[in-house]
Amino acid sequence: MKRVLILGFILISCFAKAQSWTNDSYSRYNEVTFYKVEALYNLIDFKRVDIKLLQAAIFYVTNEERKKAKLKTFNYNSKIENIAAGHAQDMVKYNFYSHTSQIRIKRTVQDRFHLEGLNPKFYGENICSTYGLQYQNGRKVNPPYRPGEFTYAFTSKKEVIPPHTYISFAKEVLRLWMESPGHRQNILNPKFTSLGCGASIYFDKNFYNMPYLKVVQNFGSD
């Protein structure tokens, strides 16, 4: 059977007050009702990131794009989420940025699917590395006055760069992907029916330890 692999590459409480996001939560929300989750609008605390909620935000904003294109929305797949989350964590832990893992048994996307016991006819992957702050790309930044507080340089007043909220980060990642033809093709590929999203935080030592996240989408077919 012919297999298709399409890869994309780009660099660059209370539920809502009382619950944490779990795999079962996906069965209770869709790309419309998800916006009722109040925790989505919290600023991300990079010392205590709710990664499961962030991954869910990316999942549902992706399904918004499918709906706009009049495509069937993705099914959530916890095993595919494990694949995506594991690759995001590996890229941070082993300091690489690629669809090809530095871990031998996870080398290719297909390897990573097989380790989860999956062998879909069609599969693909998007990756992204971008700021955890609502930073305007290219603007100069002051060395932090205090750890974790970033401000723009050359301004007449102190202009603090705020963290993203969970939903604003998800929308920014989807904006980057949708503006890139290869990533957009994956997101709108009708052969892909299932999706799992992963994210992992790191701090850029070359940019005053500004928080970044590496994000992965893995697509499969049922």
KELUM-775479 format. One record per residue: residue number from 0; x, y, z of N, C-alpha, C in turn; chain. Coordinates in Angstrom, 2 decimals. Atoms other than C-alpha are relative to their C-alpha. Layout:
<rs>
bavo,npx,npy,npz,capx,capy,capz,cpx,cpy,cpz,drennu
NUM,X,Y,Z,X,Y,Z,X,Y,Z,A
...
</rs>
This chain:
<rs>
bavo,npx,npy,npz,capx,capy,capz,cpx,cpy,cpz,drennu
0,0.85,-1.19,0.00,0.00,0.00,0.00,0.88,1.24,0.00,A
1,-0.79,-1.21,0.07,1.39,3.37,-0.97,-0.27,0.87,1.22,A
2,0.16,-0.87,-1.16,2.03,5.64,1.97,0.38,1.41,-0.38,A
3,-0.24,-1.40,0.28,1.97,9.41,1.92,0.52,0.67,1.26,A
4,-0.55,-0.73,-1.14,4.16,11.49,4.21,0.24,1.42,-0.44,A
5,-0.18,-1.41,0.32,3.89,15.26,4.07,0.53,0.68,1.24,A
6,-0.62,-0.64,-1.16,6.19,17.23,6.34,-0.01,1.51,-0.19,A
7,-0.12,-1.45,0.03,6.12,20.91,7.21,1.09,0.42,0.95,A
8,-1.11,-0.45,-0.84,8.99,22.93,8.74,-0.05,1.51,0.10,A
9,-0.03,-1.43,-0.18,8.99,26.44,10.21,0.74,0.34,1.28,A
10,-0.70,-0.41,-1.20,11.36,28.23,12.61,-0.53,1.34,0.45,A
11,0.36,-1.33,-0.46,10.84,31.04,13.62,-0.07,0.09,1.54,A
12,0.08,1.25,-0.25,-9.26,27.54,36.76,-0.97,-0.39,0.89,A
13,1.25,0.64,-0.19,-11.95,26.26,37.01,-0.57,-0.12,-1.31,A
14,0.26,0.11,1.36,-13.34,24.95,34.17,-1.37,0.46,-0.12,A
15,-1.32,-0.40,0.14,-13.29,26.21,33.95,0.73,0.40,1.22,A
16,-0.79,-0.39,-1.16,-12.23,27.16,37.53,0.36,-1.18,0.87,A
17,-0.21,1.07,-0.97,-12.13,23.76,39.13,0.68,-1.24,-0.53,A
18,-0.52,1.23,0.57,-10.85,21.13,36.73,1.28,0.25,-0.78,A
19,-1.13,-0.02,0.92,-7.65,20.36,34.89,-0.44,-0.68,-1.29,A
20,0.32,0.61,1.27,-7.73,19.43,31.24,0.51,-1.43,-0.02,A
21,-0.38,1.39,0.13,-7.66,15.68,30.64,-0.39,-0.50,-1.38,A
22,0.38,0.57,1.29,-8.00,13.41,27.62,-1.52,-0.09,-0.15,A
23,1.45,0.11,0.05,-11.67,12.92,28.52,-0.68,1.34,-0.31,A
24,0.60,-1.31,0.24,-12.25,16.67,28.23,-0.31,0.22,-1.48,A
25,0.24,-0.18,1.43,-12.04,16.42,24.43,-1.40,-0.43,-0.41,A
26,1.33,0.48,0.36,-15.35,14.58,24.38,-1.10,0.99,0.41,A
27,1.00,-0.95,-0.49,-17.09,17.53,26.07,0.00,1.33,-0.74,A
28,-0.13,-1.30,0.66,-15.99,20.36,23.79,0.20,-0.18,-1.49,A
29,-0.36,-0.08,1.41,-15.78,21.32,20.15,0.67,1.35,-0.25,A
30,-0.76,-1.22,0.31,-14.09,24.20,18.30,-0.78,1.27,0.32,A
31,0.81,-1.15,-0.41,-16.98,26.51,19.35,-0.10,0.07,1.52,A
32,0.23,-0.02,-1.44,-17.75,25.52,22.94,1.30,0.05,0.80,A
33,-1.30,-0.05,-0.69,-14.05,25.25,23.81,0.30,1.40,0.54,A
34,-0.30,-1.37,-0.41,-13.96,29.04,24.08,-0.66,0.38,1.34,A
35,0.60,-0.25,-1.32,-16.06,28.80,27.26,0.94,-0.38,1.14,A
36,-0.96,0.41,-1.03,-13.06,27.35,29.11,0.76,1.25,0.46,A
37,-0.54,-1.28,-0.48,-12.04,30.33,31.25,1.52,0.01,0.09,A
38,-1.46,0.05,-0.16,-8.47,29.15,31.79,0.75,0.34,-1.28,A
39,-0.63,-0.35,1.27,-7.77,29.77,28.10,0.49,1.44,-0.02,A
40,-0.28,-1.43,0.06,-7.63,33.50,28.80,0.99,0.44,1.07,A
41,-1.06,-0.30,-0.96,-5.06,33.27,31.59,1.31,0.23,-0.72,A
42,-1.36,-0.14,0.50,-1.60,34.60,30.87,0.80,-1.25,0.39,A
43,-0.79,1.19,-0.27,0.82,31.69,30.62,1.07,0.30,1.04,A
44,-1.05,-0.07,-1.01,2.96,31.30,33.74,1.04,-1.04,-0.40,A
45,-0.97,0.90,0.58,6.14,29.81,32.33,0.71,-0.88,1.03,A
46,-0.50,0.91,-1.04,7.05,28.25,35.67,-1.00,-1.12,0.26,A
47,1.06,0.99,-0.25,3.73,26.34,35.76,-0.93,-0.04,-1.21,A
48,0.80,0.03,1.22,2.52,25.85,32.20,-0.95,-1.21,0.04,A
49,0.96,1.10,0.14,-0.65,23.78,31.81,0.13,-0.52,-1.44,A
50,-0.31,0.47,1.35,0.73,21.89,28.82,-1.20,-0.69,-0.63,A
51,1.15,0.70,0.57,-2.37,19.73,28.40,-1.04,0.99,-0.55,A
52,0.94,-1.01,0.48,-4.57,22.82,28.10,0.55,0.69,-1.24,A
53,-0.61,-0.65,1.15,-2.11,24.46,25.70,-0.12,-0.88,-1.24,A
54,0.12,0.93,1.12,-2.10,21.37,23.50,-1.44,-0.07,-0.50,A
55,1.41,0.00,0.39,-5.90,21.34,23.54,-0.35,1.27,-0.77,A
56,0.27,-1.25,0.71,-5.98,25.00,22.49,0.48,-0.08,-1.44,A
57,-0.53,0.14,1.36,-3.79,24.23,19.48,-0.88,-0.95,-0.81,A
58,0.89,0.95,0.68,-6.02,21.26,18.62,-1.28,0.69,-0.47,A
59,1.29,-0.58,0.36,-9.25,23.28,18.67,0.13,1.16,-0.98,A
60,-0.19,-1.07,0.98,-7.86,26.29,16.83,0.31,-0.59,-1.38,A
61,-0.21,0.70,1.26,-6.64,23.86,14.16,-1.34,-0.43,-0.60,A
62,1.30,0.41,0.51,-10.17,22.51,13.88,-0.83,1.19,-0.48,A
63,0.64,-1.19,0.55,-11.40,26.08,13.41,0.37,0.20,-1.45,A
64,-0.46,-0.17,1.38,-9.29,26.25,10.27,-0.62,-1.06,-0.91,A
65,0.66,1.04,0.80,-10.72,22.93,9.06,-1.46,0.41,-0.28,A
66,1.40,-0.37,0.17,-14.24,24.21,9.63,-0.15,1.15,-1.00,A
67,0.04,-1.11,0.97,-13.52,27.45,7.73,0.12,-0.50,-1.42,A
68,-0.22,0.57,1.33,-12.38,25.34,4.80,-1.07,-1.02,-0.39,A
69,1.10,0.94,0.24,-15.60,23.26,5.02,0.49,-1.45,-0.07,A
70,-0.51,1.35,-0.12,-13.61,20.16,5.89,-0.48,-0.62,1.30,A
71,0.33,0.70,-1.23,-14.46,17.53,8.47,1.07,0.31,1.05,A
72,-0.97,-0.31,-1.05,-12.85,18.46,11.78,0.74,-1.26,0.43,A
73,-0.83,1.12,-0.43,-10.10,16.29,13.21,-0.59,-0.69,1.22,A
74,0.25,0.76,-1.22,-10.79,13.54,15.69,1.21,0.10,0.91,A
75,-1.10,0.04,-0.96,-8.72,13.70,18.85,0.47,-1.43,0.17,A
76,-0.58,1.32,-0.20,-6.35,10.76,19.23,1.09,0.11,1.06,A
77,-0.94,-0.14,-1.11,-4.52,10.38,22.54,1.37,-0.59,-0.33,A
78,-1.30,0.58,0.37,-1.83,8.14,21.04,0.78,0.93,-0.93,A
79,-0.67,-0.96,0.87,-1.10,10.69,18.34,0.46,1.21,0.81,A
80,-0.45,-1.07,-0.90,-0.97,13.36,21.05,1.29,-0.42,0.71,A
81,-1.23,0.48,-0.64,1.64,11.21,22.82,1.19,0.12,-0.94,A
82,-1.07,-0.11,0.99,3.69,11.13,19.61,0.46,1.45,-0.12,A
83,-0.33,-1.41,0.17,3.51,14.90,19.18,0.68,0.57,1.24,A
84,-0.57,-0.51,-1.25,4.20,15.68,22.84,1.41,-0.55,0.22,A
85,-1.31,0.61,-0.18,7.11,13.24,22.93,1.04,0.63,-0.90,A
86,-0.97,-0.61,0.92,8.76,14.77,19.86,0.32,1.43,0.43,A
87,-0.26,-1.35,-0.51,8.34,18.30,21.26,0.95,-0.04,1.19,A
88,-0.87,0.14,-1.17,9.91,17.20,24.54,1.42,-0.41,-0.39,A
89,-1.32,0.45,0.44,12.77,15.44,22.75,0.77,1.14,-0.67,A
90,-0.68,-1.12,0.65,13.54,18.52,20.64,0.56,0.97,1.02,A
91,-0.50,-0.88,-1.06,13.86,20.58,23.81,1.12,-0.67,0.78,A
92,-0.97,0.70,-0.84,15.74,17.97,25.85,1.33,-0.19,-0.69,A
93,-1.23,0.31,0.73,18.26,17.13,23.13,0.43,1.13,-0.93,A
94,-0.42,-1.22,0.68,18.45,20.63,21.63,0.13,-0.18,-1.52,A
95,0.04,0.06,1.45,17.46,19.94,18.03,-1.35,0.50,-0.48,A
96,1.24,-0.50,0.58,14.80,21.21,15.69,-0.15,-0.61,-1.39,A
97,0.06,0.76,1.24,13.87,18.77,12.96,-1.12,-1.03,0.07,A
98,0.90,1.14,0.05,11.41,16.16,11.81,0.74,-1.31,0.24,A
99,-0.83,1.19,-0.24,14.30,13.70,12.15,0.52,0.04,1.42,A
100,-0.40,0.02,-1.41,14.81,12.78,15.80,1.44,-0.45,0.16,A
101,-1.34,0.46,-0.35,18.22,12.33,17.36,-0.03,-1.31,0.77,A
102,0.13,1.27,-0.71,16.86,9.29,19.18,-0.21,-1.10,-1.05,A
103,-0.05,0.97,1.09,17.57,6.24,17.04,-1.35,-0.68,-0.24,A
104,1.25,0.74,0.19,14.32,4.38,17.66,-1.18,0.91,-0.34,A
105,1.03,-0.96,0.34,12.32,7.57,17.03,0.39,0.83,-1.24,A
106,-0.63,-0.80,1.05,14.25,8.69,13.95,-1.00,0.68,-0.92,A
107,0.94,-0.56,0.97,11.36,9.18,11.53,-1.39,0.14,0.62,A
108,1.39,-0.12,-0.45,7.73,10.18,11.90,-0.65,-1.38,0.04,A
109,0.56,1.35,0.01,6.79,6.64,10.93,0.48,-0.82,1.19,A
110,-0.52,0.69,-1.19,9.09,5.27,13.66,-0.80,0.39,1.24,A
111,0.69,-0.49,-1.20,7.32,7.42,16.21,-1.44,-0.51,0.05,A
112,1.34,0.59,0.05,3.89,6.23,15.06,0.05,-1.48,0.39,A
113,-0.09,1.43,-0.28,5.01,2.61,15.21,0.21,-0.27,1.49,A
114,-0.25,0.20,-1.43,6.24,3.00,18.80,-1.29,0.13,0.81,A
115,1.31,-0.12,-0.67,2.66,3.96,19.75,-0.98,-1.05,-0.50,A
116,0.87,1.06,0.50,1.31,0.92,17.92,-0.91,0.45,-1.12,A
117,0.82,-0.54,1.07,-0.07,2.98,15.03,0.68,-0.18,-1.35,A
118,-0.53,0.18,1.35,0.35,2.33,11.33,-1.02,0.54,-1.02,A
119,1.04,-0.55,0.87,-1.98,4.74,9.49,0.43,0.02,-1.47,A
120,-0.27,-0.08,1.44,-2.26,4.83,5.71,0.62,1.34,-0.36,A
121,-0.52,-1.34,0.26,-1.61,8.57,5.72,0.42,0.62,1.34,A
122,-0.48,-0.64,-1.22,0.39,10.53,8.28,0.87,1.19,-0.37,A
123,-0.80,-1.20,0.25,2.22,13.84,8.57,0.34,0.71,1.29,A
124,-0.47,-0.72,-1.18,3.81,16.34,10.91,0.27,1.46,-0.34,A
125,-0.41,-1.41,0.01,4.10,20.09,11.45,0.78,0.27,1.27,A
126,-0.71,-0.45,-1.19,6.63,21.64,13.81,0.16,1.52,-0.04,A
127,-0.16,-1.45,-0.13,7.14,25.19,15.06,0.78,0.30,1.26,A
128,-0.66,-0.51,-1.19,9.39,27.04,17.47,-0.21,1.51,0.02,A
129,0.29,-1.43,-0.02,8.21,30.48,18.55,-0.13,0.51,1.43,A
130,-0.01,-0.68,-1.29,8.00,32.99,21.39,-1.21,-0.35,0.85,A
131,1.11,0.15,-0.93,5.91,32.39,24.47,-0.59,1.35,0.39,A
132,0.49,-1.35,-0.27,5.53,36.18,24.79,-0.65,0.57,-1.26,A
133,0.61,-0.70,1.13,3.46,38.48,22.60,1.00,1.00,-0.55,A
134,-1.14,-0.79,0.47,6.71,39.74,21.14,-0.17,0.36,-1.46,A
135,0.04,-0.45,1.39,6.79,41.82,17.96,1.36,-0.26,-0.63,A
136,-1.25,0.49,0.57,9.43,40.11,15.87,0.85,1.12,-0.58,A
137,-0.95,-0.98,0.53,12.50,42.21,15.13,0.25,1.18,0.90,A
138,-0.21,-1.15,-0.89,12.09,44.79,17.90,1.07,-0.31,1.02,A
139,-1.07,0.15,-0.98,15.00,45.34,20.25,-0.60,-0.15,1.40,A
140,0.49,0.29,-1.34,14.57,44.09,23.80,1.08,0.36,1.01,A
141,-0.94,-0.29,-1.09,16.18,45.35,27.02,0.37,-1.27,0.76,A
142,-0.25,1.06,-0.98,17.99,42.96,29.34,-1.05,0.11,1.11,A
143,1.08,-0.07,-0.99,15.32,42.05,31.91,0.41,0.77,1.26,A
144,-0.22,-0.71,-1.26,15.06,44.43,34.88,-0.10,-0.97,1.16,A
145,0.16,1.08,-0.97,13.91,41.43,36.89,-0.22,-1.28,-0.79,A
146,0.12,1.25,0.76,13.91,37.76,35.88,-1.41,-0.20,-0.56,A
147,1.27,0.30,0.64,11.18,37.01,33.39,-0.79,1.20,-0.47,A
148,0.71,-1.19,0.45,10.12,40.63,32.78,0.74,0.61,-1.18,A
149,-0.64,-0.47,1.23,10.87,41.69,29.21,-0.66,1.30,-0.45,A
150,0.49,-1.28,0.47,10.55,45.21,27.83,0.69,0.35,-1.32,A
151,-0.59,-0.45,1.25,11.15,46.82,24.45,1.01,1.12,0.28,A
152,-1.01,-1.06,-0.10,14.23,49.02,24.04,-0.40,1.20,-0.86,A
153,0.15,-1.22,0.79,14.31,52.56,22.68,-1.43,0.51,-0.03,A
154,1.34,-0.57,-0.12,10.87,53.59,23.91,0.01,1.05,1.10,A
155,0.02,-1.09,-0.97,9.94,56.70,25.88,-0.59,-0.43,1.34,A
156,0.54,0.51,-1.25,8.10,54.66,28.49,0.25,-1.51,0.06,A
157,-0.23,1.43,-0.19,8.47,51.19,29.93,-1.11,-0.78,-0.70,A
158,0.96,0.75,0.78,6.76,48.91,27.42,0.24,-1.49,0.23,A
159,-0.18,1.41,-0.37,6.40,45.44,28.94,-0.58,-0.90,-1.08,A
160,0.47,1.00,0.97,6.05,42.46,26.59,-0.76,-1.07,0.78,A
161,0.76,0.95,-0.82,3.22,40.37,28.04,0.13,-1.43,-0.50,A
162,0.10,1.38,0.46,3.07,36.59,27.96,-1.24,-0.19,-0.86,A
163,1.22,0.41,0.68,0.65,34.97,25.60,-0.98,-0.57,1.02,A
164,0.98,0.86,-0.65,-2.58,33.60,26.94,0.04,-1.35,-0.72,A
165,0.02,1.31,0.65,-3.24,29.95,26.14,-0.62,0.09,-1.39,A
166,0.68,-0.06,1.29,-5.62,30.87,23.34,0.76,0.90,-0.97,A
167,-0.73,-0.86,0.94,-3.52,33.71,21.89,1.24,-0.69,-0.53,A
168,-1.16,0.75,0.50,-0.49,31.42,21.70,-0.44,-0.98,-1.08,A
169,0.50,0.96,0.99,-2.51,28.76,19.89,-0.32,0.70,-1.32,A
170,0.34,-0.72,1.22,-3.81,31.34,17.42,1.23,0.49,-0.74,A
171,-1.23,-0.45,0.65,-0.32,32.68,16.78,0.70,-1.15,-0.72,A
172,-0.62,1.16,0.65,1.06,29.21,16.04,-0.77,-0.37,-1.26,A
173,0.79,0.33,1.19,-1.83,28.52,13.67,0.16,1.06,-1.08,A
174,-0.25,-1.04,1.01,-1.27,31.87,11.96,1.30,-0.29,-0.75,A
175,-1.28,0.30,0.65,2.36,30.93,11.30,-0.13,-1.20,-0.94,A
176,0.16,1.18,0.84,1.41,27.52,9.98,-0.87,0.28,-1.22,A
177,0.91,-0.24,1.12,-1.45,28.75,7.82,0.61,0.94,-1.04,A
178,-0.68,-0.87,0.96,0.84,31.35,6.20,1.14,-0.72,-0.72,A
179,-1.06,0.81,0.62,3.27,28.57,5.22,-0.67,-1.09,-0.83,A
180,0.74,0.93,0.86,2.11,26.51,2.21,0.06,-1.46,0.44,A
181,-0.10,1.41,-0.39,3.46,23.16,3.44,-0.80,-0.33,1.25,A
182,0.76,0.22,-1.24,1.95,23.51,6.90,-1.50,0.08,-0.27,A
183,1.42,-0.17,0.35,-1.33,24.75,5.50,-0.53,-1.23,-0.71,A
184,0.41,1.20,0.73,-1.45,21.76,3.17,-0.29,-1.15,0.95,A
185,0.24,1.05,-1.00,-1.14,19.39,6.13,-1.31,0.23,0.74,A
186,1.18,-0.31,-0.82,-3.83,21.16,8.16,-1.29,-0.20,-0.79,A
187,1.20,0.08,0.84,-6.27,21.17,5.24,-0.03,-1.25,-0.88,A
188,-0.03,1.23,0.78,-5.44,17.73,3.88,-1.19,-0.89,0.38,A
189,1.19,0.80,-0.36,-8.74,15.79,3.70,0.33,-1.46,0.29,A
190,-0.37,1.39,-0.29,-6.86,12.48,3.88,0.36,-0.19,1.48,A
191,-0.29,0.06,-1.43,-5.87,13.31,7.47,-1.31,0.16,0.77,A
192,1.25,-0.03,-0.75,-8.67,12.59,9.91,0.19,0.12,1.51,A
193,-0.28,-0.04,-1.44,-7.00,12.46,13.35,1.18,0.92,0.27,A
194,-1.02,-0.98,-0.36,-4.78,14.94,15.16,0.37,-0.13,1.46,A
195,-0.49,-0.16,-1.36,-2.65,15.16,18.26,1.03,1.11,0.00,A
196,-0.90,-1.15,-0.08,-0.72,18.25,19.37,0.88,-0.11,1.23,A
197,-0.93,0.03,-1.12,2.33,18.57,21.61,0.75,1.32,0.11,A
198,-0.75,-1.23,-0.23,4.27,21.45,23.15,0.97,-0.20,1.15,A
199,-1.00,0.07,-1.07,7.36,21.88,25.31,0.71,1.34,0.09,A
200,-0.59,-1.32,-0.22,8.85,25.03,26.82,1.51,-0.08,0.13,A
201,-1.42,-0.16,-0.26,12.47,26.17,26.74,0.30,1.49,0.08,A
202,-0.39,-1.40,-0.18,14.36,29.39,27.45,1.25,0.26,-0.82,A
203,-1.08,-0.28,0.95,16.63,30.94,24.82,1.12,0.77,0.69,A
204,-1.14,-0.62,-0.68,20.00,31.64,26.41,0.61,1.13,-0.81,A
205,-0.53,-1.06,0.87,20.91,33.83,23.42,-0.92,1.20,-0.09,A
206,0.97,-1.10,0.05,17.89,36.07,23.97,-0.54,0.24,1.41,A
207,0.35,-0.35,-1.39,17.93,36.89,27.71,-0.90,-1.04,0.66,A
208,0.86,1.07,-0.53,16.28,33.54,28.50,-1.49,0.24,-0.25,A
209,1.41,-0.18,0.37,13.10,34.55,26.74,-0.65,-1.36,-0.18,A
210,0.67,1.30,0.14,10.55,31.72,26.92,-0.46,-0.25,-1.44,A
211,0.45,0.49,1.30,9.92,29.80,23.71,-0.73,-1.32,0.23,A
212,0.58,1.33,-0.02,7.85,26.74,22.95,0.25,-0.67,-1.35,A
213,-0.03,0.83,1.20,8.48,23.98,20.47,-1.31,-0.76,-0.05,A
214,1.34,0.52,0.16,5.19,22.76,19.10,-0.02,-0.99,-1.16,A
215,0.09,1.05,1.01,4.32,19.64,17.10,-1.47,-0.35,-0.23,A
216,1.27,0.61,0.38,1.22,18.53,15.24,0.31,-1.30,-0.72,A
217,-0.07,1.23,0.77,0.93,14.93,14.12,-1.39,-0.35,-0.51,A
218,1.24,0.31,0.69,-1.75,13.89,11.65,-0.02,-1.48,-0.36,A
219,0.14,1.39,0.41,-3.07,10.42,10.95,-1.33,-0.22,-0.70,A
220,1.26,0.38,0.62,-5.86,8.63,9.13,-0.59,-1.19,0.74,A
221,0.68,1.06,-0.72,-8.44,6.36,10.71,-0.06,-1.29,-0.84,A
</rs>
